């Protein structure tokens, strides 16, 4: 079972489950399992939500249900079934195109501080809306009960406020930005405040500039609960990795995406100690050594493409018997592809060996156990496929 289906962690809100956090997905997903209260929300909370609505432009009338006295019946608002307090605000925009002009998005010059009146909030998702270049509000750090905070792709700019470090019970933090490396619109100047997030399981910072925060990997390697890290296009380099501890809580991480950043040279030993990995993506960096031994034998996806790796494929890759996707394209691997290696990767669905310096022949023996294979690419290499006219390949 793929990681994004098999890993869910339940966050409790009073006596009922609030959110199932899927750690293996690049975009945060969750669903509230609490039914709305029959008690109706409090007057204070209703007025707070009304002020929040009034601060926004709503071209598609998404908030048309926000009327009447019972805000627990309003779209995107969820209340605790026992107390009636608002515990979840889910106003995310699901737009596959990623457009910032989607007719469904809400727009406003900033996030209205009236949300501070929702003192029992466990879950806030404002992702995909447009807050017009405003800063991520410091007041989110005062919403102490928060377990889930998703502000991704909501057109924020500036430094991430250190006040978020006050959210000691936070399980998921998603600040994914539309920026990219040096052109990032959201940045973190220091990671020390993250060390206070002792309950954090998943952190998504794709597109957030971490270049100034040289202690980023060091702090992350000390978080006791961290299981999933997505740090794509964050401007990370070897200096960040040099501060990481070899024996750290990173050994518990199951999902790690460091593509594309500015790492180069030999893979550091830190990856050898990450024995719990299910997904490892190091694509589009400048690693240029042979592949060192990796002890994450539960690996399901390995992406090393668009680097400068060289040498023969190590036979120990065959120990990853649960591997489903293997991307080695655009490197400098050479030599033959061992039959003994592919023969043990019976779970493979995608194999990309293109744009390398492989040589030799791929025969029916290479594919005898690959009944699950859906896609293979050996283009722009010197590999030759040799199959008898009456031969049999076990995949379509």
N, C-alpha and C positions, 0 to 999 in steps of 0.2 A: 504494500500500500504506500502511495506516495506521501511525502512528508506533510504536504498541505492538507491531506485528508486525515492523516493518522494522529496529528498533534493538536489537541485542543485542551485548553486549560481554563477551568471555570473560576470566575471571580464572584465571590458571594456578595450580595447586597442584602443586608439584614438576614432574613431567613430563606430568601429565594435566590437562585442563580441569576446574575445580572448579565454576564457576557461570556461567550465562549470565544477565546482568543486563538485564532489559527496562526501559529508561529511560522509556518513554512511558506507563506504567501508573501509576494513582494508588496502587496497592498493589504492594509489591515481590513479584516472583516469581523463582524460580530453580530450576534442577534440577542435581543432581550427575551428571556424566558419568563419574565414576570408579567402577569396580566395587569391591566390598568385597574386602579382602585375604584370601588363602588362608592367610596367616601367623598370623592371629589377633592381637588387640590385646595390648598389654603389660599386665602385672599392675597396674602403677601406674595406668594409664588405666582399667582395669576397676574398680578399687576407687574411683577418683574418681567414675565414673559411678554406681556403686552408692550412694555417699554422697549424690550429687545426687538420685537417685530416692527415697532414704529421707527426704529433706527435703520431699517433695511429697505431697499428697493426690491420688490418682488414681482417682476414682469410676468411670470407665468401663474401667479396666484397660488403658489404652493402652500401658502399659509392661510388660505381662505377659510379653513376650518377653525382658525384661531379666533373664536368668538364664543360668547356664552360664558357661564360661570365655571364650568368644569373643565379646567385646562388638561385634565387627565385624558380627555377625549380628543385633544388636538393632535393633528398629524405630527409625528416625530417626537411627541412628548409621552414619556412613560412614567407611571407612578408606582410606588410600592403598594402592593395589594393590601397590606395591613395598616400602614400609617397614612396613606394618601399623599405622602411627600413625593415631589418630582425627583426621580433618581437617574433619569436618562433623557438626554437631548440628542436626537439623531437627525441632523439636517444635511447629511452628506449628499453630494451630487454624483450620480453614477453616469458619467459621460465617457463612453469608450474612446472618443476622439481626443479627449484631454483638452478640449477647447475652453478658453477662458471667456467665451462669449455665448455659452450655452444658454438657451432661453430658460432653463430650469434653475440656474444659479441665483442665489441671493447676493445682493451687493450692498456694501456699506462702507463708510469712511473708516470704521474701526469696529471692534467687537464691543458692544455696549456693556458697561460694567454692572448693569442691572442683574446679570447672571450671578453676581455675588450673593444675591438674595436667595438663590437656590442652594441652600446650605447642605442639602443631602445628596447632591449630584455625585453619582459614581461614574458616569459615562458621558462624555461630550464628543460628538463627531460633527465638525463643521467643514470637512474636507470638500474640495472642489468648488467652493463658493469664492466670491471675490471681495476681499477686504482692502482693495485698492492701495496696496503698498504700505499699509499701516504696520506698526510693530506688533509682534505677538504680545498680548497684554500681560503685564506683570501680575495682575490680579488672579490669573489662573493658579498661581502659587498659593493662593489663600483658600482654594477649594479643596481642603484637606482630604475629604473622603474619596477623591477621584481615583479610580482604578484604570480608566481608559481615556486617553486624550489623543484625538486625531485632528490635526490642523493641516494636513497635507494638501499641497496644491491649492491653497486658498489665497494666493497672492499677497502673502506677508513679505516684509523686507526687514533688514537690520539684524542686530544681534539677538540671539535667543536669550531671554531674561533668565538670570541665575535663580530667580524666585521659584522656578519650576522644581528646584531641588527640595522644596518644602513638601512635595507630594510623596511622602514616604510609603504610601500604600499603592502607588501607581504600578500597574502591571504592563501596560503598553503605552508607548509614546511614539507617535508618528508625526514627524515634521517635514516629510518629503517636500522638496521645493522644485520648482521648474527650472531653477538655475543650473549651472554646469561649471564646476571647477572654479577657474579664475573669474568667471562671470556670474557666480552665485549671488543671489539676492538676499539669502539668509546665511548667517555665519555664526560660529561659536568661537569665542576668543579664549575660552578656558573650559576645561572639563571637570574641574574639581567639584562643582556643585552636583554633577551627575553621581558622584560617589555616595550621595545621601539617598539615592533611589534604591534602597536595599531590596525592594520587592519586584523591581523591574525585570520582566521576562523577555520582552521584545522591544527593540529600538530600531526605528527606520529613519535614517537621515539622508537618504539619497538626494544629491544636489545641494546639500548644505555644506558650505565651506568650513572645513576643519583645519585648514592650513595653519592658522595661528595657534591652534590648540594642540601643542606637541605632546601633551600629557593624555591625549584621547585614548590611545590603546592601553596605556598603563592603567587608567581609571577603569576602563571596560574590563580589563583582565582581573579586576578585584571585585566586580559586582557579584554577589553571592547567588543571585537567582537568574542571571542572564542566560537565555537559550537561543535567541535569534538576533542577529545583527545584519542590517542592510546598510552598507556604507558606500554606495555607488557614487562615482564622480564627486568625491568630497575633497579632492586635492591632497590626499594622503601620500606620504612618501616613506623612504627607509628610516628617516629620523623618528617618525611616529612609532614604527615597529621596534626600534632599538630600545624603547622604554618599557616594552612588555616583559612580563615575568614568564619564565619557562613553566614553572609549576603554579598555575593560576586557575581561577574559575572558568577560564576559556575552555578548559577540558570538558565542560558541560555543554558548550554551545553546539547546537544541532544544525543551525542554518547560518552560513557566513557568506556574504557577498561583498567583495572588495573590488569589483570591476566598475568602470575602468578608473584607475588611479595612476600614480607615478612611482610605483615600486619598481626596483630594478635589481639585477644581479642574482645572487643565489637565494633560493627560498630559505628563510630563517627557520630555526628549529622550533619556533612556536607552533608551526602547523603540525609537526610530528606529535605534539602533545595533545592535539585536539581530537581525542579518541571517540567523541560522541557525534561527530559530524554526520549529517545525512545529505547536506547540500554544501558544496564548496565551489565558489565562483571567483576565479582569479583572472578572468579574461581581460584583455586589453591593458596589460601592464608591460613591463620590460624585463621580466624574469628571464634569465639566460643560461641557467645551469641545466644539468640533467635533473630528472625528477627524483628527489630524495624519498626514502621510504616513508609511507604514511600509515598510521596505525588506526585509522578510522574505518574499520572493516564493515560498518553498517552503511557506508556511503551509497547514495542512490543517484546523485548527479554530480559529475565532476567536469568543470569547465575551465580549461587551461588555454583556450584558443587566443589567438592574437597576442602572443608573447614571443620570446626568442629561445624557448627550450630546445635542447639539442640531444643528440645521442640516441641509442636504441631504446625502444620501449621496454621498461623493466618487466620481467616476468611476474613480479609480485602484484602487478595490477590485477592479475587473475584472482587474487584473494578477495576482491570486492565482488563477491558473487551476487549481491543484491543490486549492483549498479544497473541503472536503467538508461541513463544518458551520459555519453562520453564525448566531449568536444575537445579535440586536439588540433584542430585546423589552424592554419597560419602560424606555424612554428618551423623549426629546423630539425625535426626528428628524422632519423635516417635508418637504413638497414631494413631487414625483413620484419613482417608482422608475425610473431610466433603463433603457431597453431595452438600451442598449449595455453596461451593467454586468452584468445577469443573463445576457446573451447569451454572455459570456466565461467564466462560472462553470459550465462544463459538467460538472464533477465533483461538484457539490452534491448531497448526499443529504438534508440538513435545512436549512430556511430559516425562521427565526422573526422576523417583522417586527411582531408584535402589540404592542398597548399603546404606540403611538407616535402621531404627528400627521401621518402620511403622507396624501397626497391624490392624486387622479387615478385612472387606469384601468390595470389589468393585463390585457393582451391576449394572444392566442396568441403574438405575437411575443416577449413576455417569456420564454416557456417553450420556445421552439423548440429550444434546445440542452440543455435540462435533462432528459435521458432518465434520469438516475440519481436524480432527486428522489423521495424516499419520504415526506417530510412537509413541509408548508408551513402557516404560521399567520399570517394577516393580521387576526385578530380585534381588535376595539376600536381600529380605525383607520378612516380615511375612504377607504380603497382599495376600488375596485370591480372585480370580476372580470368581464370582458366577453369571452365566447367565443361564437362563432356556433354555432347548433344542429348544424351539420355540421362544426364546427371540430374540430381534432385537438390534443390535448395529449400529449406524448411520454412522460409518466410515468403510473404507475398511481395 
